[in-house]
Amino acid sequence: MTTIDHPPNRIPGFGRAGHRIVGVTHGGKQFRPGDWAERLAGVITLFVKERRPGRGVASTWLAIPFVDAGVRCLSVSGELAEICPEAFEFVMRFAEDNELPVHADELAISR
């Protein structure tokens, strides 16, 4: 799994906006471990593969780790809620439990 060094660009003409999970807590602390976004993207991949066999490749555009202004983030496609609701619920609960901000993201990758 790789991390890009800038926010992912939306693919024109496809899907809906997604969500951006920012790796700085509401209290202003950098979230640890440093590879949390890659780990969370991997968990999403496992959910998608288990619940929707044959959709493994799709998971690469459903959750994309990236760094924006030195802050690790995760872009979650709006389609994840339709493709694998359990994964979407898991990732949103993860953000809430760890006090990570979640923003509607017009830059999120959607297909």
trRosetta pair geometry for C-beta under 8 A, 3 or more apart (Angstrom, degrees):
i j d omega theta_ij theta_ji phi_ij phi_ji
1 38 4.7 144 104 -155 131 98
1 41 5.8 146 -155 90 143 126
1 42 6.0 -102 -39 -65 152 94
1 65 6.9 72 154 18 112 127
2 65 7.7 -165 109 64 38 105
3 37 6.8 88 -109 87 116 124
3 38 6.2 -78 -59 -66 104 106
3 65 4.4 -59 -109 111 88 109
3 66 6.1 160 -172 -102 76 31
3 67 6.2 64 153 -24 118 93
3 72 7.3 -44 -150 -132 145 96
4 8 6.4 103 54 -73 147 80
4 64 7.0 0 14 167 114 110
4 65 7.6 151 20 97 66 61
4 66 4.5 -21 65 -114 86 96
4 67 7.4 -150 98 23 47 73
5 66 7.1 -130 -43 -163 5 80
5 67 5.2 -21 -135 56 50 108
6 66 6.5 -48 82 -176 23 123
6 67 7.3 -20 -56 75 27 67
6 68 6.7 75 -150 -100 41 69
7 20 7.8 -23 -131 -115 112 135
7 66 5.9 126 -108 116 33 151
7 68 5.1 36 -56 -92 89 120
7 73 7.5 -9 -101 69 80 143
7 75 7.2 109 -157 -64 76 132
7 107 4.9 13 154 141 126 153
8 64 5.0 46 -39 99 149 151
8 66 5.8 -157 -30 -45 83 151
8 75 5.2 -113 31 30 121 164
8 107 6.3 139 78 149 62 95
8 108 7.1 44 76 -141 111 31
8 109 5.0 -39 130 -45 142 103
9 107 6.5 -70 -121 -160 33 87
9 109 7.8 60 80 -85 38 79
10 14 8.0 -172 171 59 82 86
10 17 7.7 -44 -107 -107 133 68
10 106 6.6 -58 -45 154 143 61
10 107 5.7 -130 -37 -148 91 34
10 108 6.6 41 -92 66 89 40
10 109 6.7 -175 -116 -100 45 36
10 110 6.5 0 -147 25 90 90
11 14 4.7 -1 96 36 107 126
11 15 7.7 57 63 30 101 107
11 109 6.3 50 -11 -149 99 73
11 110 6.7 -140 43 66 94 55
11 111 6.3 18 58 -95 145 60
14 110 5.4 -178 114 108 88 79
14 111 4.7 -41 167 -152 139 30
15 77 6.8 -20 156 -170 159 105
15 78 6.0 159 164 59 109 106
15 79 5.4 -68 -135 -46 132 113
15 110 2.8 -142 92 154 132 112
15 111 5.4 59 -29 57 130 24
16 78 3.7 -87 89 93 99 156
16 79 7.0 143 39 -53 91 70
16 110 5.5 -168 54 -138 38 158
17 78 5.6 84 84 -46 35 134
17 104 5.8 50 126 178 133 91
17 105 5.9 174 179 78 97 49
17 106 5.1 -46 -117 -99 124 47
17 108 5.7 100 -171 39 58 113
17 110 6.8 -94 -88 -32 16 141
18 75 6.1 84 91 177 137 79
18 76 5.1 -169 173 91 119 53
18 77 4.6 -94 -90 -133 136 21
18 78 4.4 -132 -87 -36 60 68
18 79 7.8 -51 -89 10 103 63
18 80 7.6 68 -134 6 111 105
18 104 8.0 160 97 -158 28 53
18 105 5.2 -27 79 64 72 107
18 108 2.8 -134 44 142 107 159
18 109 6.9 -1 -1 52 146 47
18 110 5.9 -180 -39 -64 101 97
19 75 7.6 160 84 -156 45 46
19 76 4.6 -10 60 59 93 105
19 78 7.4 118 -17 -80 75 65
19 92 7.6 26 95 -92 173 92
19 102 5.3 -4 -175 -174 120 101
19 103 6.8 147 -158 73 66 40
19 104 6.5 -52 -103 -108 64 36
19 105 5.6 118 -148 7 12 108
19 108 6.5 49 24 -81 26 152
20 73 5.6 -4 -174 179 94 128
20 74 7.4 157 -156 78 48 45
20 75 5.6 -19 -102 -102 74 67
20 76 7.6 -171 -78 19 26 76
20 102 7.1 156 76 -156 46 51
20 103 4.8 -18 58 60 99 94
20 104 7.9 15 15 103 86 11
20 105 3.8 114 -27 -76 98 134
20 107 7.3 36 -65 59 128 101
20 108 6.5 -143 -56 -71 80 100
21 37 7.5 170 83 -110 108 94
21 40 7.8 -61 72 108 152 164
21 73 6.3 158 80 -163 54 70
21 74 4.5 -3 53 54 107 96
21 76 6.7 50 -13 -13 103 114
21 91 7.3 -122 -41 167 148 101
21 95 4.9 -122 -128 -99 120 126
21 100 5.4 41 -173 131 95 129
21 101 7.4 156 -152 87 49 50
21 102 5.4 -19 -97 -101 71 79
22 71 6.2 10 -164 143 89 133
22 73 5.3 -24 -107 -108 51 99
22 100 6.2 -180 68 -178 57 89
22 101 4.6 -4 44 66 114 100
22 102 7.7 -163 10 -80 78 31
22 103 6.9 43 -24 -2 112 108
23 30 6.6 24 135 -161 94 66
23 31 4.4 -119 -167 40 75 112
23 36 6.4 146 -121 61 116 125
23 37 6.5 -77 -63 -48 126 108
23 71 5.6 177 57 176 92 83
23 72 4.0 17 10 75 159 82
23 73 5.9 -130 -7 -76 92 45
23 74 7.8 95 -52 -12 95 83
23 100 6.6 -19 -105 -134 33 121
24 28 6.4 -9 170 -148 107 32
24 29 6.9 166 -160 79 67 28
24 30 5.9 -37 -105 -99 75 46
24 31 6.6 -134 -82 -14 21 87
24 71 5.7 -52 -29 -140 110 128
24 100 7.6 113 61 -134 31 75
24 101 7.3 -4 72 15 76 109
25 28 6.7 -40 74 27 78 22
25 29 4.8 4 32 53 116 83
25 31 5.9 124 -46 -71 83 88
25 98 7.0 -111 -102 149 99 73
25 99 4.4 42 -155 103 98 107
25 100 6.2 -68 -103 -83 55 54
26 99 4.7 -95 13 176 100 102
26 100 7.8 -142 -31 -91 75 12
26 101 6.4 123 -79 -58 74 85
27 99 6.6 28 -3 135 92 146
30 71 7.6 -144 -120 -126 90 80
31 36 5.7 -54 124 19 112 161
31 72 7.5 -109 63 68 98 110
31 98 6.3 63 -133 155 127 125
31 100 6.0 -1 -64 -90 151 112
32 36 7.1 155 168 -41 16 120
33 36 5.6 147 64 -55 65 81
33 39 7.5 70 65 -11 113 143
34 72 6.9 142 -169 -27 59 155
35 38 4.7 -43 -178 42 91 116
35 39 5.8 97 121 -26 87 97
36 39 5.6 -59 -148 39 32 112
36 40 6.1 29 157 -19 68 108
36 72 6.8 122 50 114 91 139
37 40 5.8 -54 -144 38 30 109
37 41 6.3 33 154 -19 63 106
37 65 3.6 125 127 -122 116 106
37 66 7.6 -111 151 20 158 37
37 72 5.0 -151 -10 164 128 107
37 73 6.5 65 -100 100 146 18
37 74 4.2 -174 -141 -67 97 96
38 41 5.7 -52 -147 36 31 113
38 42 6.5 36 151 -22 62 105
38 65 5.0 -43 -68 -26 62 163
39 42 5.6 -55 -155 33 31 115
39 43 6.7 33 149 -20 65 101
40 43 5.6 -47 -150 32 37 113
40 44 6.6 41 150 -20 64 101
40 63 6.9 -128 117 176 85 143
40 65 7.8 127 57 -77 93 104
40 74 5.8 -46 82 -93 131 164
40 91 6.2 98 179 -123 114 95
40 94 6.3 164 -123 121 122 163
41 44 5.6 -50 -151 34 35 114
41 45 6.5 42 148 -23 64 101
41 59 7.8 128 177 159 79 98
41 63 4.1 -175 -121 116 79 115
41 64 7.0 77 -113 -90 137 15
41 65 5.4 -100 -23 -33 140 97
41 74 6.4 -162 -57 -137 93 116
42 45 5.4 -48 -151 31 35 116
42 46 6.7 35 151 -18 64 101
43 46 5.6 -52 -152 34 35 112
43 47 6.5 39 149 -20 66 102
43 87 7.6 162 125 -139 80 93
43 90 7.0 -126 136 130 123 139
43 91 7.8 159 90 -78 115 87
44 47 5.6 -51 -150 34 34 113
44 48 6.3 32 154 -18 67 106
44 59 6.1 160 118 -156 90 106
44 62 6.0 -156 150 107 130 115
44 63 4.3 100 55 -3 160 149
44 76 7.7 -163 -101 -123 157 99
44 80 7.0 -46 -156 -136 124 134
44 84 7.6 141 -165 79 76 139
44 87 4.9 92 -137 -172 72 125
44 90 7.8 -178 -89 79 70 120
44 91 6.2 15 -80 -62 110 128
45 48 5.9 -58 -148 37 29 109
45 49 6.3 26 157 -17 65 109
45 56 6.9 49 -168 -148 92 72
45 59 4.0 113 -112 149 71 154
45 60 7.9 42 -99 -61 111 53
45 63 7.5 -115 -43 47 75 119
46 49 5.8 -56 -144 38 30 109
46 50 6.2 25 159 -17 65 110
47 50 6.0 -64 -149 39 26 107
47 51 5.9 1 166 0 66 117
47 84 5.2 127 131 160 106 145
47 86 5.8 -157 -160 94 122 100
47 87 3.5 152 104 -81 152 106
47 90 6.7 -166 -75 26 152 147
48 51 6.4 -66 -134 49 24 96
48 52 5.5 -41 -173 47 65 106
48 55 5.2 -107 165 102 103 113
48 56 6.9 145 106 -99 107 40
48 58 6.6 -141 174 81 145 100
48 59 4.5 179 51 -80 151 110
48 62 6.5 142 -67 34 149 162
48 83 6.5 8 -124 133 103 117
48 84 4.9 -118 -95 -32 67 152
48 87 6.1 -8 -52 -40 74 160
49 52 7.4 -70 -106 66 12 64
49 53 6.8 44 -174 -106 55 50
49 55 7.0 -152 -90 68 43 76
49 56 4.9 37 -95 -88 100 89
49 59 7.0 -42 -41 -33 84 144
50 53 7.9 -6 -154 -65 12 72
51 84 4.9 124 69 -125 142 102
51 86 6.3 167 -69 36 152 123
51 87 7.3 -135 18 -26 142 105
52 55 4.0 8 115 13 113 138
52 58 7.9 -37 104 53 133 137
52 83 6.2 -62 -16 175 164 85
52 84 6.0 -113 -6 -72 118 100
55 58 4.5 -41 -176 31 83 126
55 59 6.8 99 130 -37 83 84
55 83 6.6 169 -178 -174 156 120
55 84 7.9 177 98 -45 149 114
56 59 5.9 -44 -164 10 39 114
57 60 6.2 -38 -178 9 49 112
58 61 6.4 -68 -169 43 52 94
58 62 6.1 54 140 -32 79 112
58 83 6.8 -150 132 -154 142 157
58 111 7.7 -117 -143 37 92 149
59 62 5.1 -56 -140 31 43 119
59 63 6.9 -20 -179 28 75 93
60 64 7.6 50 168 -85 55 87
61 64 6.9 -6 -137 -50 37 112
61 77 6.1 53 135 -52 75 143
61 109 5.0 -122 -167 135 85 132
61 111 5.7 65 118 -32 148 119
62 76 7.0 5 160 -154 65 62
62 77 4.7 -91 -134 28 48 120
62 79 6.7 -101 -114 79 88 94
62 80 4.8 109 -167 -83 107 99
62 83 6.7 -101 -107 60 136 147
62 84 7.8 39 -166 30 159 114
62 87 7.8 31 147 118 139 144
62 109 8.0 -110 -75 90 13 109
63 74 6.0 -5 -168 -177 92 108
63 75 7.1 161 -152 83 41 54
63 76 5.3 -1 -104 -106 79 70
63 77 7.2 -101 -55 4 46 84
63 80 7.1 57 -52 -82 89 143
63 91 7.2 -152 -103 -105 133 155
64 74 7.2 153 76 -159 39 58
64 75 4.6 -12 59 57 93 104
64 109 5.6 71 -4 9 137 134
65 72 6.9 -14 -168 -168 100 94
65 73 7.4 153 -156 84 54 46
65 74 5.5 -31 -98 -101 61 75
65 75 7.9 -166 -77 19 14 74
66 72 7.8 160 91 -152 32 52
66 73 5.6 -23 70 66 77 92
66 74 7.7 142 22 -100 69 28
66 75 6.3 20 13 -10 118 108
67 70 6.6 4 177 -120 108 13
67 71 6.7 153 -157 71 67 33
67 72 5.6 -36 -99 -94 77 53
67 73 7.0 145 -108 17 25 82
68 71 5.7 -31 69 62 72 88
68 73 5.4 3 12 2 110 135
74 91 7.7 -126 115 -164 142 123
75 105 6.2 -141 -133 121 88 161
75 107 7.0 -90 -119 104 134 88
75 108 4.7 174 -171 -124 103 76
75 109 5.9 93 125 9 130 87
76 80 5.7 -57 176 9 95 148
76 88 7.4 129 167 -123 132 75
76 91 5.9 152 -106 126 151 153
76 108 6.7 -31 67 -144 39 133
77 80 5.3 125 72 -28 81 90
77 108 5.9 163 -102 155 43 111
77 109 5.5 -58 -82 90 99 74
77 110 5.1 139 -150 -98 95 61
77 111 7.2 -10 -148 6 148 78
78 81 6.8 -38 178 17 52 108
78 108 6.6 115 -26 99 83 140
78 110 5.4 -3 33 -103 97 124
79 82 5.4 -59 -162 42 60 109
79 83 5.5 49 145 -18 88 111
79 110 5.9 131 -17 -145 104 83
79 111 6.5 -49 -2 47 158 77
80 83 5.8 -62 -133 46 32 104
80 84 6.1 -44 -171 54 70 84
80 87 5.8 -100 -179 96 108 110
80 88 4.5 146 119 -78 99 98
80 91 7.4 -3 134 28 154 142
81 85 5.8 38 -167 -108 55 68
81 88 4.1 87 -89 -109 62 174
82 85 7.5 29 -98 -62 12 81
83 87 7.9 -27 91 45 89 127
84 87 4.0 35 114 14 118 116
84 88 6.6 151 93 -16 67 85
85 88 5.5 -56 -147 38 37 113
85 89 6.1 37 156 -19 70 105
86 89 5.8 -54 -147 38 30 110
86 90 6.3 34 152 -22 63 107
87 90 5.5 -53 -147 35 31 115
87 91 6.3 25 158 -16 66 106
88 91 6.1 -57 -146 37 28 105
88 92 6.3 22 158 -12 64 110
89 92 6.0 -61 -145 42 28 107
89 93 6.1 27 157 -18 65 111
90 93 5.9 -61 -147 39 25 109
90 94 6.3 33 153 -26 64 105
91 94 5.4 -45 -147 30 33 118
91 95 6.7 35 154 -18 62 101
92 95 5.8 -50 -152 34 34 112
92 96 6.4 31 151 -15 65 106
92 102 6.8 25 -131 -93 77 168
93 96 5.6 -55 -146 40 34 111
93 97 5.9 34 157 -20 69 109
94 97 6.0 -57 -142 39 25 109
94 98 6.2 -1 165 4 62 116
94 100 7.7 -5 123 31 74 129
95 98 6.4 -75 -144 51 22 94
95 100 4.3 -96 -151 69 74 104
95 101 7.7 -67 -178 81 114 13
95 102 4.9 71 145 -56 157 114
96 99 7.6 26 -177 -74 30 34
96 100 7.8 -74 -45 44 20 73
96 102 7.8 -38 -59 -10 71 128
105 108 4.0 95 97 -38 113 102
